[in-house]
């Protein structure tokens, strides 16, 4: 969770209170830092590590040549859609 999101959640909790249904939405197209899977809010997201960066990631089949760790295993473009190497 980045510091802006944490600040929003803290402010929301202080002003309204968690018991009254206060929530913060996290957009799916933005990366969020994490230290454990629980930091990623569920819905299939996991805390992935790429080098020294830990980020929330939704595992999908790896796509060759896009420069993204699609399957959240810490490797970029390591296999194609049928398991062959890129």
PyMOL Python script that loads the backbone (N, CA, C, O; Angstrom):
from pymol import cmd

cmd.read_pdbstr("""\
ATOM      1  N   UNK A   1       0.854  -1.161   0.000  1.00  0.00           N
ATOM      2  CA  UNK A   1       0.000   0.000   0.000  1.00  0.00           C
ATOM      3  C   UNK A   1       0.897   1.220   0.000  1.00  0.00           C
ATOM      4  O   UNK A   1       1.813   1.314   0.817  1.00  0.00           O
ATOM      5  N   UNK A   2       0.651   2.151  -0.896  1.00  0.00           N
ATOM      6  CA  UNK A   2       1.490   3.333  -0.924  1.00  0.00           C
ATOM      7  C   UNK A   2       1.044   4.323   0.143  1.00  0.00           C
ATOM      8  O   UNK A   2      -0.029   4.164   0.725  1.00  0.00           O
ATOM      9  N   UNK A   3       1.864   5.348   0.408  1.00  0.00           N
ATOM     10  CA  UNK A   3       1.604   6.264   1.513  1.00  0.00           C
ATOM     11  C   UNK A   3       0.336   7.088   1.306  1.00  0.00           C
ATOM     12  O   UNK A   3      -0.344   7.409   2.281  1.00  0.00           O
ATOM     13  N   UNK A   4      -0.002   7.438   0.067  1.00  0.00           N
ATOM     14  CA  UNK A   4      -1.221   8.207  -0.202  1.00  0.00           C
ATOM     15  C   UNK A   4      -2.447   7.372   0.147  1.00  0.00           C
ATOM     16  O   UNK A   4      -3.380   7.874   0.775  1.00  0.00           O
ATOM     17  N   UNK A   5      -2.453   6.103  -0.253  1.00  0.00           N
ATOM     18  CA  UNK A   5      -3.580   5.221   0.063  1.00  0.00           C
ATOM     19  C   UNK A   5      -3.695   5.007   1.563  1.00  0.00           C
ATOM     20  O   UNK A   5      -4.803   4.987   2.099  1.00  0.00           O
ATOM     21  N   UNK A   6      -2.575   4.848   2.246  1.00  0.00           N
ATOM     22  CA  UNK A   6      -2.595   4.676   3.691  1.00  0.00           C
ATOM     23  C   UNK A   6      -3.159   5.917   4.355  1.00  0.00           C
ATOM     24  O   UNK A   6      -3.937   5.816   5.303  1.00  0.00           O
ATOM     25  N   UNK A   7      -2.773   7.085   3.867  1.00  0.00           N
ATOM     26  CA  UNK A   7      -3.271   8.344   4.411  1.00  0.00           C
ATOM     27  C   UNK A   7      -4.781   8.454   4.201  1.00  0.00           C
ATOM     28  O   UNK A   7      -5.497   8.874   5.109  1.00  0.00           O
ATOM     29  N   UNK A   8      -5.276   8.080   3.010  1.00  0.00           N
ATOM     30  CA  UNK A   8      -6.712   8.108   2.741  1.00  0.00           C
ATOM     31  C   UNK A   8      -7.460   7.188   3.703  1.00  0.00           C
ATOM     32  O   UNK A   8      -8.477   7.576   4.278  1.00  0.00           O
ATOM     33  N   UNK A   9      -6.959   5.984   3.871  1.00  0.00           N
ATOM     34  CA  UNK A   9      -7.598   5.019   4.750  1.00  0.00           C
ATOM     35  C   UNK A   9      -7.590   5.502   6.187  1.00  0.00           C
ATOM     36  O   UNK A   9      -8.594   5.356   6.885  1.00  0.00           O
ATOM     37  N   UNK A  10      -6.485   6.076   6.650  1.00  0.00           N
ATOM     38  CA  UNK A  10      -6.384   6.586   8.011  1.00  0.00           C
ATOM     39  C   UNK A  10      -7.346   7.748   8.237  1.00  0.00           C
ATOM     40  O   UNK A  10      -8.021   7.817   9.264  1.00  0.00           O
ATOM     41  N   UNK A  11      -7.400   8.651   7.278  1.00  0.00           N
ATOM     42  CA  UNK A  11      -8.296   9.802   7.377  1.00  0.00           C
ATOM     43  C   UNK A  11      -9.750   9.348   7.376  1.00  0.00           C
ATOM     44  O   UNK A  11     -10.559   9.844   8.159  1.00  0.00           O
ATOM     45  N   UNK A  12     -10.073   8.425   6.515  1.00  0.00           N
ATOM     46  CA  UNK A  12     -11.423   7.897   6.440  1.00  0.00           C
ATOM     47  C   UNK A  12     -11.809   7.249   7.766  1.00  0.00           C
ATOM     48  O   UNK A  12     -12.907   7.478   8.273  1.00  0.00           O
ATOM     49  N   UNK A  13     -10.925   6.455   8.320  1.00  0.00           N
ATOM     50  CA  UNK A  13     -11.194   5.781   9.586  1.00  0.00           C
ATOM     51  C   UNK A  13     -11.373   6.792  10.715  1.00  0.00           C
ATOM     52  O   UNK A  13     -12.225   6.606  11.584  1.00  0.00           O
ATOM     53  N   UNK A  14     -10.576   7.861  10.708  1.00  0.00           N
ATOM     54  CA  UNK A  14     -10.656   8.870  11.761  1.00  0.00           C
ATOM     55  C   UNK A  14     -11.942   9.690  11.650  1.00  0.00           C
ATOM     56  O   UNK A  14     -12.556  10.004  12.670  1.00  0.00           O
ATOM     57  N   UNK A  15     -12.356  10.039  10.441  1.00  0.00           N
ATOM     58  CA  UNK A  15     -13.524  10.898  10.258  1.00  0.00           C
ATOM     59  C   UNK A  15     -14.841  10.146  10.393  1.00  0.00           C
ATOM     60  O   UNK A  15     -15.777  10.652  11.012  1.00  0.00           O
ATOM     61  N   UNK A  16     -14.928   8.981   9.840  1.00  0.00           N
ATOM     62  CA  UNK A  16     -16.195   8.262   9.778  1.00  0.00           C
ATOM     63  C   UNK A  16     -16.206   7.057  10.708  1.00  0.00           C
ATOM     64  O   UNK A  16     -17.238   6.729  11.293  1.00  0.00           O
ATOM     65  N   UNK A  17     -15.090   6.414  10.841  1.00  0.00           N
ATOM     66  CA  UNK A  17     -15.011   5.212  11.667  1.00  0.00           C
ATOM     67  C   UNK A  17     -15.194   3.962  10.830  1.00  0.00           C
ATOM     68  O   UNK A  17     -16.050   3.920   9.946  1.00  0.00           O
ATOM     69  N   UNK A  18     -14.403   2.957  11.101  1.00  0.00           N
ATOM     70  CA  UNK A  18     -14.454   1.727  10.325  1.00  0.00           C
ATOM     71  C   UNK A  18     -15.780   0.997  10.482  1.00  0.00           C
ATOM     72  O   UNK A  18     -16.191   0.270   9.578  1.00  0.00           O
ATOM     73  N   UNK A  19     -16.450   1.174  11.601  1.00  0.00           N
ATOM     74  CA  UNK A  19     -17.707   0.455  11.834  1.00  0.00           C
ATOM     75  C   UNK A  19     -18.849   0.953  10.967  1.00  0.00           C
ATOM     76  O   UNK A  19     -19.864   0.266  10.847  1.00  0.00           O
ATOM     77  N   UNK A  20     -18.718   2.131  10.355  1.00  0.00           N
ATOM     78  CA  UNK A  20     -19.818   2.665   9.558  1.00  0.00           C
ATOM     79  C   UNK A  20     -19.628   2.428   8.059  1.00  0.00           C
ATOM     80  O   UNK A  20     -20.244   3.122   7.250  1.00  0.00           O
ATOM     81  N   UNK A  21     -18.793   1.471   7.674  1.00  0.00           N
ATOM     82  CA  UNK A  21     -18.666   1.097   6.271  1.00  0.00           C
ATOM     83  C   UNK A  21     -17.669   1.911   5.481  1.00  0.00           C
ATOM     84  O   UNK A  21     -17.765   1.952   4.254  1.00  0.00           O
ATOM     85  N   UNK A  22     -16.737   2.548   6.110  1.00  0.00           N
ATOM     86  CA  UNK A  22     -15.725   3.337   5.415  1.00  0.00           C
ATOM     87  C   UNK A  22     -14.829   2.406   4.608  1.00  0.00           C
ATOM     88  O   UNK A  22     -14.394   1.373   5.117  1.00  0.00           O
ATOM     89  N   UNK A  23     -14.548   2.760   3.358  1.00  0.00           N
ATOM     90  CA  UNK A  23     -13.658   1.944   2.534  1.00  0.00           C
ATOM     91  C   UNK A  23     -12.890   2.829   1.570  1.00  0.00           C
ATOM     92  O   UNK A  23     -13.277   3.964   1.294  1.00  0.00           O
ATOM     93  N   UNK A  24     -11.800   2.287   1.067  1.00  0.00           N
ATOM     94  CA  UNK A  24     -10.974   2.977   0.072  1.00  0.00           C
ATOM     95  C   UNK A  24     -10.803   2.034  -1.103  1.00  0.00           C
ATOM     96  O   UNK A  24     -10.459   0.867  -0.913  1.00  0.00           O
ATOM     97  N   UNK A  25     -11.036   2.515  -2.308  1.00  0.00           N
ATOM     98  CA  UNK A  25     -10.855   1.698  -3.511  1.00  0.00           C
ATOM     99  C   UNK A  25      -9.440   1.846  -4.023  1.00  0.00           C
ATOM    100  O   UNK A  25      -8.902   2.952  -4.070  1.00  0.00           O
ATOM    101  N   UNK A  26      -8.828   0.720  -4.414  1.00  0.00           N
ATOM    102  CA  UNK A  26      -7.492   0.716  -4.981  1.00  0.00           C
ATOM    103  C   UNK A  26      -7.599   0.342  -6.448  1.00  0.00           C
ATOM    104  O   UNK A  26      -8.046  -0.762  -6.760  1.00  0.00           O
ATOM    105  N   UNK A  27      -7.202   1.228  -7.366  1.00  0.00           N
ATOM    106  CA  UNK A  27      -7.294   0.911  -8.795  1.00  0.00           C
ATOM    107  C   UNK A  27      -6.430  -0.286  -9.163  1.00  0.00           C
ATOM    108  O   UNK A  27      -5.314  -0.430  -8.664  1.00  0.00           O
ATOM    109  N   UNK A  28      -6.951  -1.150 -10.044  1.00  0.00           N
ATOM    110  CA  UNK A  28      -6.228  -2.353 -10.457  1.00  0.00           C
ATOM    111  C   UNK A  28      -5.035  -2.058 -11.365  1.00  0.00           C
ATOM    112  O   UNK A  28      -4.157  -2.910 -11.502  1.00  0.00           O
ATOM    113  N   UNK A  29      -4.974  -0.880 -11.989  1.00  0.00           N
ATOM    114  CA  UNK A  29      -3.909  -0.590 -12.945  1.00  0.00           C
ATOM    115  C   UNK A  29      -2.716   0.135 -12.324  1.00  0.00           C
ATOM    116  O   UNK A  29      -1.841   0.599 -13.055  1.00  0.00           O
ATOM    117  N   UNK A  30      -2.658   0.242 -11.000  1.00  0.00           N
ATOM    118  CA  UNK A  30      -1.546   0.907 -10.320  1.00  0.00           C
ATOM    119  C   UNK A  30      -0.796  -0.107  -9.459  1.00  0.00           C
ATOM    120  O   UNK A  30      -1.425  -0.927  -8.791  1.00  0.00           O
ATOM    121  N   UNK A  31       0.548  -0.066  -9.463  1.00  0.00           N
ATOM    122  CA  UNK A  31       1.305  -0.994  -8.614  1.00  0.00           C
ATOM    123  C   UNK A  31       1.291  -0.543  -7.153  1.00  0.00           C
ATOM    124  O   UNK A  31       1.355   0.654  -6.872  1.00  0.00           O
ATOM    125  N   UNK A  32       1.209  -1.488  -6.233  1.00  0.00           N
ATOM    126  CA  UNK A  32       1.246  -1.195  -4.808  1.00  0.00           C
ATOM    127  C   UNK A  32       2.326  -2.032  -4.156  1.00  0.00           C
ATOM    128  O   UNK A  32       2.451  -3.222  -4.445  1.00  0.00           O
ATOM    129  N   UNK A  33       3.110  -1.418  -3.275  1.00  0.00           N
ATOM    130  CA  UNK A  33       4.164  -2.121  -2.557  1.00  0.00           C
ATOM    131  C   UNK A  33       3.536  -3.051  -1.526  1.00  0.00           C
ATOM    132  O   UNK A  33       2.436  -2.789  -1.038  1.00  0.00           O
ATOM    133  N   UNK A  34       4.234  -4.139  -1.194  1.00  0.00           N
ATOM    134  CA  UNK A  34       3.720  -5.099  -0.233  1.00  0.00           C
ATOM    135  C   UNK A  34       4.878  -5.825   0.433  1.00  0.00           C
ATOM    136  O   UNK A  34       6.021  -5.755  -0.018  1.00  0.00           O
ATOM    137  N   UNK A  35       4.558  -6.522   1.512  1.00  0.00           N
ATOM    138  CA  UNK A  35       5.529  -7.413   2.143  1.00  0.00           C
ATOM    139  C   UNK A  35       4.957  -8.816   2.279  1.00  0.00           C
ATOM    140  O   UNK A  35       5.704  -9.767   2.511  1.00  0.00           O
ATOM    141  N   UNK A  36       3.637  -8.958   2.137  1.00  0.00           N
ATOM    142  CA  UNK A  36       2.968 -10.266   2.217  1.00  0.00           C
ATOM    143  C   UNK A  36       1.711 -10.233   1.355  1.00  0.00           C
ATOM    144  O   UNK A  36       1.207  -9.157   1.035  1.00  0.00           O
ATOM    145  N   UNK A  37       1.202 -11.404   0.977  1.00  0.00           N
ATOM    146  CA  UNK A  37       0.005 -11.479   0.142  1.00  0.00           C
ATOM    147  C   UNK A  37      -1.168 -10.711   0.742  1.00  0.00           C
ATOM    148  O   UNK A  37      -1.955 -10.118   0.004  1.00  0.00           O
ATOM    149  N   UNK A  38      -1.296 -10.711   2.063  1.00  0.00           N
ATOM    150  CA  UNK A  38      -2.393 -10.013   2.727  1.00  0.00           C
ATOM    151  C   UNK A  38      -2.397  -8.521   2.499  1.00  0.00           C
ATOM    152  O   UNK A  38      -3.436  -7.879   2.649  1.00  0.00           O
ATOM    153  N   UNK A  39      -1.246  -7.947   2.136  1.00  0.00           N
ATOM    154  CA  UNK A  39      -1.162  -6.512   1.853  1.00  0.00           C
ATOM    155  C   UNK A  39      -1.828  -6.141   0.538  1.00  0.00           C
ATOM    156  O   UNK A  39      -2.027  -4.959   0.255  1.00  0.00           O
ATOM    157  N   UNK A  40      -2.175  -7.141  -0.268  1.00  0.00           N
ATOM    158  CA  UNK A  40      -2.669  -6.884  -1.621  1.00  0.00           C
ATOM    159  C   UNK A  40      -4.195  -6.895  -1.729  1.00  0.00           C
ATOM    160  O   UNK A  40      -4.729  -6.695  -2.820  1.00  0.00           O
ATOM    161  N   UNK A  41      -4.887  -7.118  -0.655  1.00  0.00           N
ATOM    162  CA  UNK A  41      -6.336  -6.980  -0.647  1.00  0.00           C
ATOM    163  C   UNK A  41      -7.135  -8.155  -1.174  1.00  0.00           C
ATOM    164  O   UNK A  41      -8.336  -8.014  -1.406  1.00  0.00           O
ATOM    165  N   UNK A  42      -6.519  -9.303  -1.372  1.00  0.00           N
ATOM    166  CA  UNK A  42      -7.265 -10.479  -1.839  1.00  0.00           C
ATOM    167  C   UNK A  42      -7.574 -10.426  -3.320  1.00  0.00           C
ATOM    168  O   UNK A  42      -6.785  -9.896  -4.101  1.00  0.00           O
ATOM    169  N   UNK A  43      -8.714 -10.970  -3.713  1.00  0.00           N
ATOM    170  CA  UNK A  43      -9.149 -11.030  -5.116  1.00  0.00           C
ATOM    171  C   UNK A  43      -8.120 -11.691  -6.026  1.00  0.00           C
ATOM    172  O   UNK A  43      -8.069 -11.381  -7.216  1.00  0.00           O
ATOM    173  N   UNK A  44      -7.298 -12.598  -5.492  1.00  0.00           N
ATOM    174  CA  UNK A  44      -6.322 -13.311  -6.302  1.00  0.00           C
ATOM    175  C   UNK A  44      -4.960 -12.650  -6.390  1.00  0.00           C
ATOM    176  O   UNK A  44      -4.029 -13.238  -6.939  1.00  0.00           O
ATOM    177  N   UNK A  45      -4.819 -11.434  -5.861  1.00  0.00           N
ATOM    178  CA  UNK A  45      -3.539 -10.731  -5.910  1.00  0.00           C
ATOM    179  C   UNK A  45      -2.560 -11.350  -4.923  1.00  0.00           C
ATOM    180  O   UNK A  45      -2.945 -11.763  -3.829  1.00  0.00           O
ATOM    181  N   UNK A  46      -1.289 -11.412  -5.317  1.00  0.00           N
ATOM    182  CA  UNK A  46      -0.225 -11.923  -4.472  1.00  0.00           C
ATOM    183  C   UNK A  46       0.886 -10.892  -4.386  1.00  0.00           C
ATOM    184  O   UNK A  46       0.985 -10.004  -5.232  1.00  0.00           O
ATOM    185  N   UNK A  47       1.717 -11.010  -3.369  1.00  0.00           N
ATOM    186  CA  UNK A  47       2.875 -10.137  -3.226  1.00  0.00           C
ATOM    187  C   UNK A  47       4.030 -10.794  -3.968  1.00  0.00           C
ATOM    188  O   UNK A  47       4.555 -11.816  -3.524  1.00  0.00           O
ATOM    189  N   UNK A  48       4.424 -10.217  -5.085  1.00  0.00           N
ATOM    190  CA  UNK A  48       5.486 -10.771  -5.926  1.00  0.00           C
ATOM    191  C   UNK A  48       6.779  -9.994  -5.715  1.00  0.00           C
ATOM    192  O   UNK A  48       6.758  -8.822  -5.338  1.00  0.00           O
ATOM    193  N   UNK A  49       7.899 -10.658  -5.961  1.00  0.00           N
ATOM    194  CA  UNK A  49       9.210 -10.023  -5.834  1.00  0.00           C
ATOM    195  C   UNK A  49       9.917 -10.072  -7.178  1.00  0.00           C
ATOM    196  O   UNK A  49      10.030 -11.135  -7.788  1.00  0.00           O
ATOM    197  N   UNK A  50      10.386  -8.933  -7.634  1.00  0.00           N
ATOM    198  CA  UNK A  50      11.162  -8.823  -8.866  1.00  0.00           C
ATOM    199  C   UNK A  50      12.399  -8.003  -8.526  1.00  0.00           C
ATOM    200  O   UNK A  50      12.320  -6.785  -8.362  1.00  0.00           O
ATOM    201  N   UNK A  51      13.543  -8.674  -8.421  1.00  0.00           N
ATOM    202  CA  UNK A  51      14.761  -8.003  -7.950  1.00  0.00           C
ATOM    203  C   UNK A  51      14.585  -7.642  -6.490  1.00  0.00           C
ATOM    204  O   UNK A  51      14.376  -8.521  -5.655  1.00  0.00           O
ATOM    205  N   UNK A  52      14.667  -6.358  -6.170  1.00  0.00           N
ATOM    206  CA  UNK A  52      14.459  -5.906  -4.795  1.00  0.00           C
ATOM    207  C   UNK A  52      13.075  -5.290  -4.600  1.00  0.00           C
ATOM    208  O   UNK A  52      12.741  -4.877  -3.490  1.00  0.00           O
ATOM    209  N   UNK A  53      12.279  -5.223  -5.639  1.00  0.00           N
ATOM    210  CA  UNK A  53      10.948  -4.633  -5.593  1.00  0.00           C
ATOM    211  C   UNK A  53       9.908  -5.677  -5.219  1.00  0.00           C
ATOM    212  O   UNK A  53       9.856  -6.749  -5.823  1.00  0.00           O
ATOM    213  N   UNK A  54       9.089  -5.373  -4.236  1.00  0.00           N
ATOM    214  CA  UNK A  54       7.956  -6.232  -3.889  1.00  0.00           C
ATOM    215  C   UNK A  54       6.691  -5.455  -4.226  1.00  0.00           C
ATOM    216  O   UNK A  54       6.529  -4.306  -3.815  1.00  0.00           O
ATOM    217  N   UNK A  55       5.793  -6.091  -4.980  1.00  0.00           N
ATOM    218  CA  UNK A  55       4.604  -5.400  -5.457  1.00  0.00           C
ATOM    219  C   UNK A  55       3.439  -6.379  -5.555  1.00  0.00           C
ATOM    220  O   UNK A  55       3.636  -7.587  -5.679  1.00  0.00           O
ATOM    221  N   UNK A  56       2.219  -5.837  -5.498  1.00  0.00           N
ATOM    222  CA  UNK A  56       1.018  -6.654  -5.641  1.00  0.00           C
ATOM    223  C   UNK A  56       0.819  -6.986  -7.115  1.00  0.00           C
ATOM    224  O   UNK A  56       0.942  -6.124  -7.985  1.00  0.00           O
ATOM    225  N   UNK A  57       0.511  -8.248  -7.376  1.00  0.00           N
ATOM    226  CA  UNK A  57       0.454  -8.744  -8.742  1.00  0.00           C
ATOM    227  C   UNK A  57      -0.699  -9.734  -8.862  1.00  0.00           C
ATOM    228  O   UNK A  57      -0.918 -10.542  -7.960  1.00  0.00           O
ATOM    229  N   UNK A  58      -1.435  -9.676  -9.968  1.00  0.00           N
ATOM    230  CA  UNK A  58      -2.505 -10.630 -10.251  1.00  0.00           C
ATOM    231  C   UNK A  58      -1.978 -11.621 -11.280  1.00  0.00           C
ATOM    232  O   UNK A  58      -1.804 -11.260 -12.444  1.00  0.00           O
ATOM    233  N   UNK A  59      -1.717 -12.874 -10.873  1.00  0.00           N
ATOM    234  CA  UNK A  59      -1.118 -13.857 -11.791  1.00  0.00           C
ATOM    235  C   UNK A  59      -1.988 -14.130 -13.017  1.00  0.00           C
ATOM    236  O   UNK A  59      -3.187 -14.386 -12.906  1.00  0.00           O
ATOM    237  N   UNK A  60      -1.356 -14.067 -14.178  1.00  0.00           N
ATOM    238  CA  UNK A  60      -1.967 -14.379 -15.467  1.00  0.00           C
ATOM    239  C   UNK A  60      -0.938 -15.165 -16.271  1.00  0.00           C
ATOM    240  O   UNK A  60       0.232 -15.188 -15.887  1.00  0.00           O
ATOM    241  N   UNK A  61      -1.322 -15.803 -17.361  1.00  0.00           N
ATOM    242  CA  UNK A  61      -0.340 -16.511 -18.193  1.00  0.00           C
ATOM    243  C   UNK A  61       0.743 -15.547 -18.699  1.00  0.00           C
ATOM    244  O   UNK A  61       0.449 -14.411 -19.070  1.00  0.00           O
ATOM    245  N   UNK A  62       1.981 -16.011 -18.708  1.00  0.00           N
ATOM    246  CA  UNK A  62       3.111 -15.192 -19.171  1.00  0.00           C
ATOM    247  C   UNK A  62       2.983 -14.889 -20.661  1.00  0.00           C
ATOM    248  O   UNK A  62       2.636 -15.763 -21.456  1.00  0.00           O
ATOM    249  N   UNK A  63       3.267 -13.646 -21.027  1.00  0.00           N
ATOM    250  CA  UNK A  63       3.245 -13.202 -22.416  1.00  0.00           C
ATOM    251  C   UNK A  63       4.672 -12.839 -22.811  1.00  0.00           C
ATOM    252  O   UNK A  63       5.301 -12.014 -22.148  1.00  0.00           O
ATOM    253  N   UNK A  64       5.189 -13.436 -23.872  1.00  0.00           N
ATOM    254  CA  UNK A  64       6.554 -13.159 -24.320  1.00  0.00           C
ATOM    255  C   UNK A  64       6.682 -11.752 -24.900  1.00  0.00           C
ATOM    256  O   UNK A  64       5.804 -11.265 -25.613  1.00  0.00           O
ATOM    257  N   UNK A  65       7.799 -11.121 -24.571  1.00  0.00           N
ATOM    258  CA  UNK A  65       8.172  -9.875 -25.219  1.00  0.00           C
ATOM    259  C   UNK A  65       7.506  -8.617 -24.698  1.00  0.00           C
ATOM    260  O   UNK A  65       7.727  -7.545 -25.261  1.00  0.00           O
ATOM    261  N   UNK A  66       6.692  -8.697 -23.640  1.00  0.00           N
ATOM    262  CA  UNK A  66       6.048  -7.479 -23.177  1.00  0.00           C
ATOM    263  C   UNK A  66       6.790  -6.810 -22.020  1.00  0.00           C
ATOM    264  O   UNK A  66       6.407  -5.720 -21.597  1.00  0.00           O
ATOM    265  N   UNK A  67       7.855  -7.450 -21.498  1.00  0.00           N
ATOM    266  CA  UNK A  67       8.657  -6.863 -20.439  1.00  0.00           C
ATOM    267  C   UNK A  67       7.968  -6.832 -19.087  1.00  0.00           C
ATOM    268  O   UNK A  67       8.356  -6.057 -18.212  1.00  0.00           O
ATOM    269  N   UNK A  68       6.942  -7.670 -18.903  1.00  0.00           N
ATOM    270  CA  UNK A  68       6.170  -7.695 -17.656  1.00  0.00           C
ATOM    271  C   UNK A  68       6.211  -9.098 -17.057  1.00  0.00           C
ATOM    272  O   UNK A  68       6.220 -10.092 -17.783  1.00  0.00           O
ATOM    273  N   UNK A  69       6.236  -9.170 -15.745  1.00  0.00           N
ATOM    274  CA  UNK A  69       6.143 -10.445 -15.032  1.00  0.00           C
ATOM    275  C   UNK A  69       4.661 -10.787 -14.906  1.00  0.00           C
ATOM    276  O   UNK A  69       4.062 -10.586 -13.850  1.00  0.00           O
ATOM    277  N   UNK A  70       4.073 -11.301 -15.976  1.00  0.00           N
ATOM    278  CA  UNK A  70       2.632 -11.550 -16.016  1.00  0.00           C
ATOM    279  C   UNK A  70       2.173 -12.601 -15.013  1.00  0.00           C
ATOM    280  O   UNK A  70       1.085 -12.475 -14.452  1.00  0.00           O
ATOM    281  N   UNK A  71       2.985 -13.644 -14.772  1.00  0.00           N
ATOM    282  CA  UNK A  71       2.557 -14.732 -13.893  1.00  0.00           C
ATOM    283  C   UNK A  71       3.058 -14.577 -12.454  1.00  0.00           C
ATOM    284  O   UNK A  71       2.904 -15.486 -11.638  1.00  0.00           O
ATOM    285  N   UNK A  72       3.658 -13.422 -12.147  1.00  0.00           N
ATOM    286  CA  UNK A  72       4.036 -13.044 -10.774  1.00  0.00           C
ATOM    287  C   UNK A  72       5.047 -13.996 -10.135  1.00  0.00           C
ATOM    288  O   UNK A  72       5.018 -14.201  -8.922  1.00  0.00           O
ATOM    289  N   UNK A  73       5.944 -14.582 -10.940  1.00  0.00           N
ATOM    290  CA  UNK A  73       6.935 -15.503 -10.384  1.00  0.00           C
ATOM    291  C   UNK A  73       8.311 -14.868 -10.210  1.00  0.00           C
ATOM    292  O   UNK A  73       9.272 -15.563  -9.879  1.00  0.00           O
ATOM    293  N   UNK A  74       8.419 -13.556 -10.431  1.00  0.00           N
ATOM    294  CA  UNK A  74       9.685 -12.858 -10.252  1.00  0.00           C
ATOM    295  C   UNK A  74      10.587 -12.888 -11.465  1.00  0.00           C
ATOM    296  O   UNK A  74      11.731 -12.437 -11.392  1.00  0.00           O
ATOM    297  N   UNK A  75      10.096 -13.415 -12.592  1.00  0.00           N
ATOM    298  CA  UNK A  75      10.872 -13.466 -13.832  1.00  0.00           C
ATOM    299  C   UNK A  75      10.059 -12.800 -14.935  1.00  0.00           C
ATOM    300  O   UNK A  75       8.836 -12.935 -14.987  1.00  0.00           O
ATOM    301  N   UNK A  76      10.751 -12.077 -15.818  1.00  0.00           N
ATOM    302  CA  UNK A  76      10.088 -11.373 -16.913  1.00  0.00           C
ATOM    303  C   UNK A  76      10.284 -12.135 -18.210  1.00  0.00           C
ATOM    304  O   UNK A  76      11.411 -12.465 -18.578  1.00  0.00           O
ATOM    305  N   UNK A  77       9.192 -12.413 -18.901  1.00  0.00           N
ATOM    306  CA  UNK A  77       9.224 -13.048 -20.229  1.00  0.00           C
ATOM    307  C   UNK A  77       9.994 -14.367 -20.250  1.00  0.00           C
ATOM    308  O   UNK A  77      10.760 -14.618 -21.180  1.00  0.00           O
ATOM    309  N   UNK A  78       9.796 -15.221 -19.225  1.00  0.00           N
ATOM    310  CA  UNK A  78      10.554 -16.472 -19.186  1.00  0.00           C
ATOM    311  C   UNK A  78       9.907 -17.593 -19.967  1.00  0.00           C
ATOM    312  O   UNK A  78      10.571 -18.583 -20.273  1.00  0.00           O
ATOM    313  N   UNK A  79       8.627 -17.470 -20.301  1.00  0.00           N
ATOM    314  CA  UNK A  79       8.000 -18.523 -21.095  1.00  0.00           C
ATOM    315  C   UNK A  79       6.845 -17.966 -21.904  1.00  0.00           C
ATOM    316  O   UNK A  79       6.248 -16.952 -21.542  1.00  0.00           O
ATOM    317  N   UNK A  80       6.543 -18.625 -22.980  1.00  0.00           N
ATOM    318  CA  UNK A  80       5.438 -18.222 -23.828  1.00  0.00           C
ATOM    319  C   UNK A  80       4.131 -18.830 -23.378  1.00  0.00           C
ATOM    320  O   UNK A  80       4.094 -19.529 -22.365  1.00  0.00           O
ATOM    321  N   UNK A  81       3.068 -18.585 -24.095  1.00  0.00           N
ATOM    322  CA  UNK A  81       1.764 -19.070 -23.689  1.00  0.00           C
ATOM    323  C   UNK A  81       1.649 -20.600 -23.640  1.00  0.00           C
ATOM    324  O   UNK A  81       0.783 -21.124 -22.939  1.00  0.00           O
ATOM    325  N   UNK A  82       2.510 -21.328 -24.374  1.00  0.00           N
ATOM    326  CA  UNK A  82       2.475 -22.789 -24.358  1.00  0.00           C
ATOM    327  C   UNK A  82       3.625 -23.393 -23.557  1.00  0.00           C
ATOM    328  O   UNK A  82       3.905 -24.587 -23.665  1.00  0.00           O
ATOM    329  N   UNK A  83       4.292 -22.557 -22.747  1.00  0.00           N
ATOM    330  CA  UNK A  83       5.368 -23.053 -21.893  1.00  0.00           C
ATOM    331  C   UNK A  83       6.745 -23.033 -22.546  1.00  0.00           C
ATOM    332  O   UNK A  83       7.736 -23.327 -21.878  1.00  0.00           O
ATOM    333  N   UNK A  84       6.839 -22.694 -23.835  1.00  0.00           N
ATOM    334  CA  UNK A  84       8.141 -22.651 -24.473  1.00  0.00           C
ATOM    335  C   UNK A  84       8.888 -21.384 -24.047  1.00  0.00           C
ATOM    336  O   UNK A  84       8.257 -20.410 -23.639  1.00  0.00           O
ATOM    337  N   UNK A  85      10.207 -21.382 -24.135  1.00  0.00           N
ATOM    338  CA  UNK A  85      11.005 -20.220 -23.750  1.00  0.00           C
ATOM    339  C   UNK A  85      10.784 -19.056 -24.706  1.00  0.00           C
ATOM    340  O   UNK A  85      10.458 -19.242 -25.879  1.00  0.00           O
ATOM    341  N   UNK A  86      10.968 -17.861 -24.180  1.00  0.00           N
ATOM    342  CA  UNK A  86      10.817 -16.659 -25.027  1.00  0.00           C
ATOM    343  C   UNK A  86      12.055 -16.447 -25.864  1.00  0.00           C
ATOM    344  O   UNK A  86      12.120 -15.492 -26.638  1.00  0.00           O
TER     345      UNK A  86
END
""", "prot")
cmd.dss("prot")
cmd.show_as("cartoon", "prot")
cmd.util.cbc("prot")
cmd.orient("prot")
